[in-house]
């Protein structure tokens, strides 16, 4: 079986923003949801995830709140801010343009 694909530079922010737009969720659950939805193709390592969450929070695109998880431990739950919703829309537009351009290059003639 092939190794899971690395995330394309810059797509992690988009994946996180999209994931937290659905509901407030803690870091480990963000990584698991991305892995599950991508059918185990995309694996987000903690060394990439938590710095990205911190950066997105500093930019004001997500916010965090400490809550108890289903297992009883306290974790930071992240949710999208109003500015984050605008950023998500921009990121989705950029992704659609990029993926369409890549498809044009790699599509058989």
trRosetta pair geometry for C-beta under 8 A, 3 or more apart (Angstrom, degrees):
i j d omega theta_ij theta_ji phi_ij phi_ji
4 40 6.6 -110 -96 153 117 68
4 41 5.6 150 -145 -172 86 33
4 42 6.6 157 177 -92 117 12
4 43 4.6 87 97 -4 159 110
5 41 5.5 10 20 170 104 91
5 42 6.6 -36 68 -86 92 62
7 11 5.2 -146 180 68 98 107
7 12 5.3 73 140 -62 158 87
7 15 7.3 -95 -133 -1 132 145
7 42 6.3 64 -82 -145 89 104
7 44 7.1 37 -42 -96 137 78
7 48 7.5 154 31 157 136 159
8 11 4.6 68 65 -11 87 128
10 13 6.7 -41 -172 23 52 108
10 14 7.6 47 141 -9 69 107
11 14 5.2 -55 -159 40 55 116
11 15 6.0 54 146 -22 80 104
11 95 7.2 90 -119 -109 91 115
12 15 5.7 -56 -147 38 33 111
12 16 6.2 31 156 -17 68 106
12 44 6.8 121 -132 -123 104 113
12 48 6.2 -122 -120 156 158 115
12 49 7.7 -142 -169 -97 125 51
12 52 5.1 -98 131 -113 124 158
13 16 5.9 -58 -148 38 29 108
13 17 6.1 26 157 -18 66 109
13 52 6.3 -148 -80 -163 65 112
13 55 7.9 -76 -96 96 107 118
13 56 6.4 158 -135 -82 89 113
13 91 6.5 -136 109 -120 102 148
14 17 5.9 -57 -144 38 27 109
14 18 6.2 26 159 -17 64 109
14 88 7.5 117 -139 -135 62 65
14 91 4.4 -172 -100 156 93 129
14 92 7.0 138 -148 -71 112 54
14 95 5.8 100 -139 -58 163 136
15 18 5.9 -55 -145 38 27 110
15 19 6.2 27 156 -20 63 109
15 34 5.3 53 171 -117 126 128
15 42 7.2 -149 -125 155 157 155
15 44 7.4 -168 107 -71 142 134
16 19 5.7 -58 -147 37 29 110
16 20 6.3 12 163 -5 67 108
16 30 6.1 26 -127 -175 78 137
16 49 7.7 146 -89 -144 122 75
16 52 5.9 175 -31 132 155 123
16 53 6.7 -155 -155 -84 148 70
16 56 6.2 -140 108 -36 139 162
16 62 7.4 -70 141 -44 110 149
16 78 7.9 -25 178 114 102 151
17 20 6.4 -63 -143 45 26 97
17 21 6.2 37 154 -35 63 107
17 56 7.1 -163 -70 -141 86 141
17 61 6.5 -50 -104 155 111 125
17 62 7.3 -139 -104 -58 68 108
17 80 6.5 79 -159 -106 72 112
17 84 6.0 -167 -137 -176 102 98
17 87 6.4 -123 -126 102 153 102
17 88 4.4 -168 148 -93 126 96
17 91 6.2 108 52 43 150 153
18 21 5.6 -52 -150 22 29 118
18 22 7.6 34 153 -26 58 97
18 88 6.5 139 -73 -147 59 116
18 92 7.7 108 -81 -77 110 103
19 22 6.4 -54 -172 17 35 111
19 25 6.6 -81 146 53 98 143
19 30 5.1 112 118 -142 149 83
19 33 5.3 131 -141 91 120 133
19 34 6.2 -61 -71 -60 140 89
20 23 7.6 -100 -157 74 43 33
20 24 7.0 28 -157 -116 86 37
20 25 6.0 -138 -106 36 70 96
20 30 6.8 -16 -57 -104 88 117
20 62 5.7 33 100 -120 164 123
20 78 4.9 -63 -116 113 140 98
20 79 5.7 -177 174 -126 106 27
20 80 5.2 147 113 -46 98 82
20 84 7.6 -44 92 160 119 149
21 80 4.8 31 -94 -29 64 151
21 84 7.6 -163 -83 130 89 110
21 85 7.1 113 -121 -104 111 74
21 88 5.8 76 -68 -118 140 168
22 25 7.7 21 72 -22 95 128
23 79 7.7 -59 162 -110 32 93
24 65 7.1 -17 -162 41 143 111
24 67 7.9 79 131 9 130 148
24 77 4.4 54 158 154 105 115
24 78 6.6 176 -152 78 69 30
24 79 4.0 -38 -94 -68 89 105
25 29 4.5 -121 -180 95 106 124
25 30 5.6 136 109 -64 118 76
25 33 7.0 -3 169 -14 164 144
25 77 6.2 149 68 -151 3 82
25 78 6.4 -33 66 53 59 79
26 29 5.1 85 60 15 72 108
26 30 7.2 -127 104 -14 34 89
26 67 7.9 -134 -64 59 109 97
26 69 6.3 -50 -2 -88 152 113
26 75 4.0 24 -129 127 146 133
26 76 6.1 123 -130 77 85 50
26 77 5.2 -59 -67 -92 72 61
26 78 7.2 119 -112 3 28 81
27 30 5.6 -52 -151 25 33 113
27 31 6.8 26 157 -12 66 102
27 46 7.7 69 149 -127 126 83
27 49 5.9 118 -168 141 103 126
27 50 6.2 20 -144 -87 149 80
27 53 6.0 -67 -102 -46 105 162
27 75 7.2 -131 21 -180 86 118
27 76 6.8 43 -23 69 100 97
27 78 7.2 77 -66 -9 64 122
28 31 5.9 -55 -156 37 35 110
28 32 6.3 31 150 -16 68 109
28 75 7.6 -74 15 -148 104 154
29 32 5.5 -53 -141 41 35 112
29 33 6.0 39 158 -24 67 105
30 33 6.0 -56 -147 34 26 110
30 34 6.5 25 155 -16 62 106
30 44 7.3 -53 117 74 89 153
30 49 6.7 148 88 -155 119 124
30 53 7.7 148 40 -80 164 120
30 78 7.1 2 -58 46 135 127
31 34 6.0 -57 -150 36 29 109
31 35 6.4 28 153 -18 64 109
31 43 7.8 34 -175 -168 98 53
31 44 4.3 -134 -125 71 87 108
31 45 8.0 118 -133 -55 134 6
31 46 7.4 -43 -66 -75 158 62
31 49 5.5 -51 -70 -87 111 154
32 35 5.6 -57 -149 39 32 113
32 36 6.1 29 156 -18 68 109
33 36 5.8 -54 -142 39 30 109
33 37 6.0 24 162 -15 66 110
34 37 6.2 -56 -138 40 25 105
34 38 6.1 11 163 -5 61 117
34 42 5.4 -80 151 104 99 120
34 44 5.4 52 70 -13 145 123
35 38 6.3 -71 -146 47 21 101
35 40 5.9 27 179 -106 85 49
35 42 6.3 -137 -97 85 48 69
35 43 5.7 43 -102 -102 106 59
35 44 7.1 -121 -50 14 90 82
36 39 7.8 27 178 -74 32 28
36 40 7.6 20 -99 -56 31 64
38 41 4.4 -109 150 50 106 91
38 42 3.9 52 58 19 172 100
40 43 7.5 16 -167 -63 58 93
44 48 6.0 -121 -167 80 76 114
44 49 4.9 88 149 -70 113 107
45 48 4.9 82 64 12 84 100
45 49 6.7 -159 91 -11 38 93
46 49 5.4 -56 -130 39 33 112
46 50 5.9 19 -180 -12 72 109
47 50 7.5 -38 -119 33 15 97
47 51 7.4 8 169 -1 46 113
48 51 6.7 -73 -158 44 27 102
48 52 6.1 23 155 -19 66 118
49 52 5.8 -71 -154 39 26 110
49 53 6.2 24 156 -20 68 107
50 53 5.5 -46 -142 34 36 113
50 54 6.4 39 156 -19 64 103
51 54 5.6 -54 -148 37 33 114
51 55 6.2 34 154 -20 66 107
52 55 5.6 -54 -145 37 31 112
52 56 6.2 30 156 -18 66 107
53 56 5.9 -56 -145 39 29 109
53 57 6.2 29 155 -19 64 108
53 62 7.0 -70 -154 76 70 146
53 64 7.8 65 167 -67 112 127
53 76 8.0 123 155 104 142 134
53 78 6.2 -112 -148 -78 112 153
54 57 5.8 -58 -149 37 28 111
54 58 6.4 29 153 -19 64 106
55 58 5.7 -54 -149 35 31 112
55 59 6.4 26 154 -15 64 108
56 59 5.7 -57 -147 40 32 110
56 61 4.8 -78 -172 66 84 111
56 62 4.7 37 128 16 112 111
56 84 7.4 59 177 -112 105 113
57 60 7.7 49 178 -70 32 22
57 61 7.6 -95 -77 53 24 68
57 62 5.3 -60 -82 78 66 87
57 63 6.6 107 -134 -106 88 33
57 64 6.1 -21 -112 -14 137 106
57 78 7.4 -103 -75 -126 106 110
59 83 7.8 -148 134 122 80 130
59 87 7.8 78 129 -84 127 163
60 81 5.9 -80 163 64 69 159
60 83 4.9 24 121 63 104 150
60 84 7.5 -145 124 -48 57 82
61 80 7.2 -37 162 -144 68 70
61 81 6.0 -159 -167 39 20 104
61 83 5.7 -102 -96 105 55 94
61 84 3.6 108 -175 -96 66 85
61 87 4.9 -45 -121 36 123 153
61 88 7.9 138 -168 -40 114 81
62 78 4.9 13 170 -174 130 107
62 79 6.6 154 -157 77 81 30
62 80 6.0 -51 -105 -101 73 40
62 81 6.3 -165 -103 -9 17 90
62 84 5.4 86 -64 -94 55 150
63 78 7.2 156 78 -148 32 61
63 79 6.0 -24 60 62 81 81
63 81 5.4 90 -19 -64 103 104
64 76 4.3 -3 -172 -173 129 110
64 77 6.6 146 -154 70 69 39
64 78 5.2 -33 -94 -92 81 68
64 79 7.8 152 -94 16 34 69
65 76 7.2 133 63 -154 27 62
65 77 5.4 -28 64 60 81 93
65 79 7.4 4 8 6 107 111
66 74 5.5 22 -180 177 103 108
66 75 7.2 176 -143 91 65 20
66 76 5.9 -43 -89 -93 62 58
66 77 7.6 139 -117 11 14 80
67 74 7.0 178 95 -145 20 69
67 75 6.8 -30 65 63 67 66
67 77 4.9 -2 24 -8 120 127
68 72 6.2 -18 -173 -146 110 32
68 73 7.1 157 -149 83 67 21
68 74 5.6 -46 -92 -91 59 63
68 75 7.9 91 -138 19 19 73
69 72 6.8 -41 71 24 74 21
69 73 5.3 0 33 59 112 73
69 74 7.5 -174 -5 -99 81 13
69 75 5.2 38 -46 12 112 120
80 84 4.0 -149 -162 102 79 133
80 85 5.7 96 150 -60 125 74
80 88 6.8 -16 -139 -31 138 137
81 84 4.3 106 47 0 68 105
81 85 7.3 -122 97 -8 42 81
82 85 5.8 -46 -156 24 33 113
82 86 7.1 30 147 -13 61 101
83 86 5.7 -54 -157 36 38 111
83 87 6.3 38 147 -19 68 107
84 87 5.4 -53 -143 39 35 112
84 88 6.1 42 154 -25 67 102
85 88 5.6 -48 -146 31 30 114
85 89 6.7 34 153 -19 61 102
86 89 5.8 -53 -156 32 33 112
86 90 6.6 30 149 -15 65 106
87 90 5.6 -55 -151 38 36 112
87 91 6.0 35 153 -20 70 107
88 91 5.7 -53 -141 38 30 111
88 92 6.2 33 157 -21 64 105
89 92 5.9 -53 -148 34 27 111
89 93 6.6 28 154 -18 61 106
90 93 5.8 -57 -153 35 31 112
90 94 6.4 28 152 -16 66 107
91 94 5.7 -55 -148 38 33 111
91 95 6.2 35 153 -21 66 107
92 95 5.6 -54 -146 36 31 113
92 96 6.4 33 155 -21 65 104
93 96 5.8 -53 -148 33 30 111
93 97 6.6 27 155 -15 63 105
94 97 5.9 -57 -151 38 31 109
94 98 6.2 29 154 -17 66 110
95 98 5.7 -57 -144 40 30 110
95 99 6.0 23 162 -15 67 110
96 99 6.1 -55 -138 41 26 105
96 100 6.2 27 159 -19 61 110
97 100 5.9 -58 -147 37 26 110
97 101 6.4 25 155 -18 63 109
98 101 5.8 -58 -150 36 29 110
98 102 6.3 27 155 -17 65 106
99 102 5.7 -51 -144 37 34 112
99 103 6.3 40 154 -23 64 105
100 103 5.6 -53 -150 34 31 116
100 104 6.7 36 151 -23 63 102
101 104 5.7 -50 -154 29 34 114
101 105 6.8 29 151 -16 64 104
102 105 5.7 -58 -153 36 36 110
102 106 6.2 7 160 1 71 113
103 106 6.3 -69 -135 50 27 93
103 107 5.5 41 165 -43 67 109
104 107 6.1 -41 -132 17 21 116
